[in-house]
Amino acid sequence: MRISQLEGHKVALWGWGREGRAAYGAIRSRLPALPLTLFCSTDEAREASSFGDPLLAVELEATGERLAAFDVVVKSPGISPYKPEAQVAAARGTRFVGGTALWFGEHADTVGVVPNAICVTGTKGKSTTTALLAHLLRAGGHVTGLAGNIGLPLLEVLEPSPAPEFWAIELSSYQTGDVAASGVRPQVAVALNLFPEHLDWHGSHEQYIEDKLRLLTQARPRIAVLNAADGRLASVGAELIAKGESEVRWFGDAAGWHLRGDDLHRGDTFVMDTRPLPLPGRHNRGNLCAVLTAIEALGLDAASLAPHAASFRPLPHRLQTLGARDSITYVNDSISTTPHASLAALDCFAGRRVALLVGGHDRGLPWEDFAEAMRVHAPAAVITMGQNGPRIHALLAPVAAQGSFHLAQATDLADAMRQAREALGGEGVVLLSPGAPSFGTYRDYVARGRHFAELAGFDPEMISTIPGLGIA
């Protein structure tokens, strides 16, 4: 859908976060006379009213009845289309779209493709992978836009001048369906991995997987770059090949870009040792293979760009080493929102004394596999906190009783850090990798990571900037 197609229709905005404000700005830039209704919170309503837009009506309650009064509702990504009120309105003919769908509609060529768009999704590692993709493309002299779920809504860069040669776009599971709904195909879609995630938004693990895969199964990218080591993606890749709608290229496969130990190979050709690269965790070094496969899919020489990974700046809140205080190193992995992410973070510090801080908003993800892993890969201490902290603690208690690690419960992050320092006895790593969202206690994972930095004695302003956002 193009923005111009909203003209003549009853249109509402649902949500006034950064994505909602970007949608408002984009629509107003193209359709200044279109009446709009905004559904948002009381605090957001005050901000929206300060715009002084006589054609913007603000309402505080988005009921199914009210939403059904509109032809199109442009909703923010964090609002689930599976909410009962959204389902009621959809059943009565209301069309729900997101800003991602509008952006793709505006950038399609004559055959319905965004020929320079590389979309990256996956449960873990998608932000670092997208940023690394932009970094390597820019190192090769290609002006590249870095936007999407990584921190810059696509509609904030609707029509940059000059236009970039390539777009590196991170998509969450909230946004992959938007690309499919736009009816526009990306040139390249990269899928890294699939683990249980965002069950409160999607409703079930099965629905999450289905929504995530819509970038492949319904958006029909010209080229799909898939992880050969992920069983579900391997199955989807086989289906795409059988249908003939998308070309499939694999990473993590011996014939293409893959790791042998820590060595990067292209087929049988050794390229470089990845251990010195500023990519925390072997999983991130493995995702370099995804980036290089995507670059090859664009027709570029990936091997010549691979060494530029050495100058990549790691992203904040993602296995970010803040520094040391009194012989204790503090690592901020606040973006970790699944137990699998916490396990991957622990793996990065194998052989060191670690006190791991876990817990946050409880959205029903299973922690049984994490508890089982603690039988053989436990850190020195695990401190639980947050809404799901008691549930995690109960699962870990029988394992900790065997004496393999120290287990404690904390009332909040400050208490968790105090107990972590005590458990380490003056030497080791305090690792915030909560495996759960921050909702309820913090505005988002950034606020949680900033608070962690403050409590550890570091300047939160110095650790929060995402390098390279926008056009460069």
N, C-alpha and C positions, 0 to 999 in steps of 0.2 A: 504494500500500500504506500502510495506517495502522499505527502502532506496535502498537496492540492486536492486530493480525492476526499478530504474531510469537508471541503466547502459544500454548503447546502445541507449538512447533516447536523444533528444534535450531538454535540461532543462534550465529554467530561474528562477530567483528569482525576486519577485516584492515587494520591500520595504526593507529598511535597518535599521529599528529600532531594538530594542532588539530581537524581534521574528525573524526578517530577519537575523540578525547576528547569532542567535542560529541555524537557518536552515542551513546557510552556513557552520558553524562549524561541524554540525552533518553529513552533506553530505560529506564534505571533509574528515572527520574521517573514513568514510566507502568507499568512492570512490575518492581517491586522484587524479586520472587521468581523471575524468569526466569534460569536458568543461562546463562552466556555464556562463550565461549572467545575469547581474544584472540591473534591471530598478529601478532608484532611483533619488533623487534630486541632485543638484549640490554640496551642502555641503556633502551629504552622499557619493557622488562619490569620493570626495577627500579622505575621510577616507578609503573607500574600496580599492582605488588605492594604499594606503600606505601599504596594506597587501603584495604587491609584488607577487601576484599570476598570473603567465603568462596564466593560463587557465580560468581566470575570466575577461570577457569583461563587460564593464560598459556602459550603455546607459541612456540618460536622459528623453526620451519620450516613454511611454508605449502606443503606438497606437494599435488599434485592429489589424491592418495589421502586426505589428511586433510581437505582442503576438501570433498571429495565426501561426507564423513560428515555434513555439515550441510544442513539444508533451505534456510536462508537465510544468506548471508554479506553483512554490511554493510561495504562496502569504502570506503577513503578515495579521493578523486578521483585522486590521483597514481598509483594502482595500475591498470595497464591490464587491461581484461577480455580482451585478446588475448594475455596471458601464457600460456604452455603449460599451467601448472598450473590457471589459471582455466578454460581451454578444456576440460581434462580433467574438471573438476568440473561444469562447465555441461552437458557431454554426458551426465553421469550424473544430472542433474536438480537440481543445486544452483542456486538463484536468487541472482544477485548484484544488490544494490541499493546506492544511495548515500544519504547524508544528505539530499541535495536531493529525492530521490523520497519519502522519509519525510515531509519538511516539506510538500511539496505534497499528499500524501495527507491530512495533518492539517488542511489549510486549504481543502479543496474544499467548495463549496456543494452543494446537493441535486442539481444537474445536472452535477456534475463539473467545475466551473470555479473557479479562484481569481480572483474578480471584480475584485480591486484589485491584482493582480500585473502588473508591467511587467518583463519579462525582456530583458536586453540581452546580445548576443553579437557576435562579430566578431573577426577576427585582430588588428586594431590599433585602439586607442582606446576599448575597451569600458569600462575602469575610469573614465576621465575622463567618458565619456558618461553612465554610470550615476550618478556623483556629481553631475554637472551636472543631471541629471533630478531627483534628490532635492532639490538646492539650489533649483531653480525652483519645484518643488511646495511646498516649505516657505515660500518667499517669498510664495506665494499663500495662505498660512495653512493649508495641509494638513499634518497630522501624517504623516510619511513614514518608513518603515523603509528604511535603506540597508544591504544585507547581500549575502552570497554570496561569490563568488570575490574580491571586492575586499578581503577581509580579515576578515570576520566570518561564520563558518559559520551557515547558516540555522537549524540546530538549536540554536544558542546563543540564538536569539530565537524559541523555539518558541511561546510563549504570553505575549507581553508584555501588560502591563496599564497603561494602556488600549491597546487594539489600534490600530495606525496606520490612517489612511484609505487610504493607498497603500503598496505595497512596490516599491522600486527595487532590482532583483536583477541582479547581474552573474553571468553563467554562462560558464565556460570550455568548451572543446570536450570536456573530461573530464566535464562536468556536463549538457550539453544532452540527452544521451540519458537521463539520470535523469528529466527532466521527462516525456519521452515514455513511459518505463517506468512512471511513476507512474499513468498513465491519467487524469491531470488536466490540464485545459487552462488556460494563462494567459490573462488578459484581452488583454494586448498582448505581442507579441514583436518586438524590434527587432534587425535584422541589419545590421551596418555595412559589412562587406567580407570578402573571402576571399582569403587568400594561403597558400602552403605553410607549415606550422607543425606542431610536435609529432609529427614523423614517427616518432620512437622509440616513442611511446605508441600511436599509431594504426596504425603499420605501413606506411602508404603515404599519398601525397597524396590519392589517391582516397578512401581510408577516412576521412581527416581531414575532407574536404569532406562526405562522407555523414554522419558523426557530427555535425558542426557543424550541418548542415541539418535534423537530426532535430527540432530545436526548432520548425521550420516544417512539415516534411513529416509528422511523426508526432505531435508534441504538439498540432497543430492549434489554434493560438491563435485567439481570436475575431477579433483584428485583427493583421495582420502589417505592420510598418513596415519598408520595404526601401529600399536604396540604388539608385536608378534608374541610377546610373553604373557599377554592378558587373554585368558581363554575366551571371555565374552567378546572381546574385540576381534579375536581371530575368527570367531563364528560369524560375526557381522561382516567382516571383510570378505569371507567366502560368499556370503549372500550378495554383497555388492558386486563381486566379480561375476557371479552367475547372472545377475540382472543386466550387467553391462552398462549401468548408468554412471558409474564412477570408476575411474582408474584407482587401483589400490597400490600403495607403496608401504613397505614394512620397515620399521626400525626395530632393533633388538634381534634381528635375524642375521645369521652368519653370512648371507649373501649381500647384505647392505651395511648400513652404519650400525655398529654394535660395540659393546665392551667385552674384552677378554681380560678378566680381572679388572685392573684399573687402566688398561691400555685401550685406546680408541682405535678401532679398525674400520676401514671401508672394504668389505669383503675380506680378502686375505691380506690386504695392504695395511701395515701399521702406520698410523698417523701421528699419535703422540700419547704421552703419559698424562692422564687426567688428574692425577693426585695434586699437582701444584695449582690447579685452577680454583678460582674463588667461587666454587659451586659447592655449598655445604651439603654433604650427604651423597652417597653413591647413587641414590635415586635421581638427584639433580644432574649428576654427571651422565647418567643414563639418558636423561631427557635431552642432553646435548645431541644425542643421536637423532632424536625426533626433530630438533631444529635443523640439523644438517640435511636430513631427508626432505624436510619441507623446502629448504633452500634449493636443493636439487630439483624438486618438483616445479620450481619457478624457472628452471632452465639455467641456473647459475652454478658457478664452480664452488661447491661447498668446501672442498678440501683446502682451497686457498684461504677461505674465511675462517676455518676452524681455529687456527692459532690465536685469532683475536678474542677468543673466549677468555684469554688470560687477563684482559683489561676490563672484563665485565665487573660492574659494581653490584654486589648482592642487594636484594631488596630488604627493606625494613620489616621487622616482625616475622621473618622467616628464617629460623635458625641463625639469628643475628647475634653475634658475639658483641656484647656491649663493652666488656673490659673486665678488669679484676679490681677487687677491693679486699684488702687484708687476706690475700692468698686464695680468695674465692672468685671464680670466674662466673659471670652472669650471662646467660644466653636467653634471648627473647624469641620464642617461637609462638607468639600469641595467635597467629593465624591458624594454628593447629586446631581443627574442630572435629576430628575423628580419632578413635583409638588407634587406627592404622598409622595416622600421622605421628602420634606420640611414640609408637614403636619405631618408626623410621628415624625420628629425632634421637631416640636413645641409641640407635645403631651407630649414629655419627660419633658418639662419645664412648664407644666400647673400649674397655681397658682403663677408663678414668672413673674416679669416685664421683657419682652423680646423685643429686637429690632432685627428683622429678616432681613438679607441681602439676596435678591433673584435676579436672573437674570444672564445671560451669553450668550452663543452661542444659536441662535434661530434655532431650527430644526423642528419647527412647532408643538410641543406638545401643547395640549389644556390646558389652565389655568382657564377655567370657573369653574371647580369644586373647585379649590383652592379659587377663588374669592367668591364663594358661602359659603365655609367653614368659611371665614373671617367674615361673618355676625354673627356667634355665637362663634367662637373660635379664635378671632383675638388677636395678641400680642399687646403690647403697641405701637409698631411702625413697619412699613414695609418700608424698603429702597430698591428701585429697581435700577438696574445697568445693564450694558452689552447691547448686541445687542437686546435682547428681553425685556429689561427693559421698554422701552416706551409702548410696547404692554401690559405687565403685569400692568403697572401703569394705563393705560387707563381702564382696566377691574376692577381695584380696586378702582378707583376714586369715582364711585357712592356709593360704600359701605362705604368708608372712610368718605364721605360727611355726613353720618349719625352720625358721631362723635364717632365711636367706637374705632378708632385707628388713630395714626398719620401716614401719607403717604408722602414720599418724593422721589425725583429722584436724583441719583448721577452720576457723570461723570466717576468715576472709583472706585476701591475698597477702596482706601485711603479716598476719599470723602465720600463714604458710611459709613465707620467706624466713621468718624468725625461726620456725621449727626446722626448716631446711638447713640453715646455717648451723644450728645446734647439732643436727644429725651428722653433718660433715666434719664437725670437730675442727674447723679452721682451715680445711684444705679440700678443694674439689670444685665441682660445677653445680650451680643452681640453675636448673633448666625449666623454664616455663614453657611447657608444651601441653596445654590443658586437654586437648582431645574433645573439646566441647565449645559451643558458642559462648559469647559473653553476655547475651541478652539478659536483662533483669538487673544486672549489677553494673554493666558498662554500656555505653552507647553502641560500641562496636569493638572489634578486636584491636583496632588502633588505640583506642582509649585504654584498653586493658594493658597493651604493651607499653604505652607511655607511663602508666601508673607503676608498672613493674620497674621501668627504668628509674623513675623518681625514687622509689623505695630502695633501689640498689645504689643510689647516689649518682646517677647520670642525668644529663640534660635531655629531657624528652624531645626538645626541638631538634637536637642534633641527630636523632636516630629515626626520624619519622618521614623523611623526604624520599619519595620514590623517584629515582633518577630516570630521566629520559621520556617522561610522559609528554604527549603531544607530538608535534611534527619536528623532525630534526634530520 
